[in-house]
């Protein structure tokens, strides 16, 4: 079944990513993204798949691609739960452990996209 495949392939892709096997991990994450987009476009699962692909691009050093993927994931999270702590963390951290955040916090305006 597709849901079982998604979980299994995502877990395997996580392992491959940690082993530095970027091409194999990316292939599995891309397959998971395609299925998730067909089954439930704009869902949290799509955001997770995009985030995983962003992580692969980031680990490869492709910051431009990582930023595109992270931003798409953030936009989905924003539409689903604009006030969630998870969205706040994603905005502040972006990729790269906080070095490439997509927002800053303003006590007057709340989160402001960079």
Backbone torsions as a table, in degrees:
resi	resn	phi	psi	omega
1	UNK	NA	154.2	-173.6
2	UNK	-64.2	-39.4	-178.6
3	UNK	-65.1	-43.8	176.9
4	UNK	-61.2	-40.9	177.0
5	UNK	-61.6	-42.9	-179.6
6	UNK	-58.1	-48.7	-178.9
7	UNK	-64.9	-46.9	-178.5
8	UNK	-63.1	-45.6	-177.9
9	UNK	-68.4	-34.4	178.4
10	UNK	-67.4	-40.9	178.2
11	UNK	-65.0	-43.1	178.0
12	UNK	-63.4	-42.3	178.8
13	UNK	-61.4	-37.9	177.2
14	UNK	-59.5	-44.1	-179.8
15	UNK	-64.7	-45.9	179.8
16	UNK	-61.5	-40.0	178.2
17	UNK	-61.2	-44.7	-179.9
18	UNK	-66.1	-25.7	177.0
19	UNK	-84.1	-2.5	-179.2
20	UNK	79.5	16.8	179.7
21	UNK	-93.3	70.2	-169.2
22	UNK	-60.4	-44.8	-176.3
23	UNK	-62.3	-43.5	-179.8
24	UNK	-67.2	-42.5	178.6
25	UNK	-63.1	-44.6	-178.8
26	UNK	-61.8	-40.0	179.6
27	UNK	-60.9	-45.4	179.3
28	UNK	-67.8	-42.8	178.1
29	UNK	-63.2	-38.3	179.2
30	UNK	-66.1	-41.3	176.3
31	UNK	-61.1	-42.7	178.4
32	UNK	-63.9	-40.3	178.7
33	UNK	-62.2	-44.2	179.7
34	UNK	-59.7	-44.3	179.4
35	UNK	-65.5	-45.7	-179.2
36	UNK	-62.2	-39.8	179.5
37	UNK	-66.5	-32.9	177.0
38	UNK	-73.9	-41.5	-176.4
39	UNK	-76.1	-40.2	-173.3
40	UNK	-153.7	73.4	-177.5
41	UNK	-59.2	141.9	178.3
42	UNK	75.3	14.8	-177.7
43	UNK	-89.3	170.3	174.7
44	UNK	-61.2	-32.1	177.3
45	UNK	-64.1	-36.7	176.1
46	UNK	-65.7	-41.9	178.7
47	UNK	-61.8	-41.0	178.5
48	UNK	-63.4	-44.6	179.8
49	UNK	-62.6	-41.9	177.6
50	UNK	-64.0	-40.8	177.9
51	UNK	-62.2	-42.5	178.0
52	UNK	-61.5	-42.9	177.4
53	UNK	-65.8	-35.9	174.9
54	UNK	-62.6	-39.5	178.5
55	UNK	-62.5	-40.8	178.1
56	UNK	-63.1	-47.6	179.8
57	UNK	-60.9	-41.3	179.6
58	UNK	-62.4	-46.1	-178.7
59	UNK	-64.7	-27.7	176.4
60	UNK	-77.2	-15.7	-176.7
61	UNK	93.7	7.7	179.3
62	UNK	-91.2	78.8	-173.3
63	UNK	-68.5	-31.3	179.3
64	UNK	-64.3	-47.0	178.2
65	UNK	-65.8	-41.8	178.6
66	UNK	-58.3	-44.8	-178.7
67	UNK	-62.5	-40.9	178.3
68	UNK	-60.8	-46.0	-178.1
69	UNK	-68.8	-42.0	178.3
70	UNK	-63.6	-41.0	-179.6
71	UNK	-63.8	-40.9	177.0
72	UNK	-62.1	-41.6	178.8
73	UNK	-63.4	-41.9	179.8
74	UNK	-63.6	-40.7	179.7
75	UNK	-62.1	-40.8	177.5
76	UNK	-63.7	-45.8	179.5
77	UNK	-61.2	-38.4	-179.1
78	UNK	-63.9	-40.8	179.4
79	UNK	-67.8	-36.2	-177.4
80	UNK	-76.8	-43.3	-174.2
81	UNK	-150.6	80.8	-173.5
82	UNK	-62.6	-20.1	-178.2
83	UNK	-108.5	15.4	-173.8
84	UNK	-78.7	146.3	174.7
85	UNK	-60.5	-33.1	179.3
86	UNK	-63.9	-40.3	177.1
87	UNK	-64.9	-42.3	179.4
88	UNK	-59.0	-44.3	178.3
89	UNK	-62.8	-43.5	-179.8
90	UNK	-61.9	-41.8	-179.4
91	UNK	-66.1	-43.0	-177.4
92	UNK	-73.0	-36.9	-175.7
93	UNK	-86.7	-39.1	-172.4
94	UNK	54.7	-145.2	173.5
95	UNK	-94.0	163.7	170.8
96	UNK	78.3	34.6	172.8
97	UNK	60.7	34.5	175.1
98	UNK	97.1	-9.4	-178.5
99	UNK	-74.6	-22.5	-175.8
100	UNK	-124.1	47.2	-178.5
101	UNK	-60.8	152.8	-179.2
102	UNK	-99.8	-0.8	-176.7
103	UNK	-154.5	164.2	170.3
104	UNK	-131.1	159.0	-178.8
105	UNK	-97.4	132.1	176.1
106	UNK	-121.1	128.8	-179.6
107	UNK	-65.2	-18.6	179.7
108	UNK	-90.4	-43.9	-172.3
109	UNK	-107.4	-0.2	-173.9
110	UNK	74.8	-140.5	-179.6
111	UNK	-82.9	132.7	179.9
112	UNK	-118.6	122.8	179.0
113	UNK	-67.5	141.1	177.0
114	UNK	-91.5	NA	NA
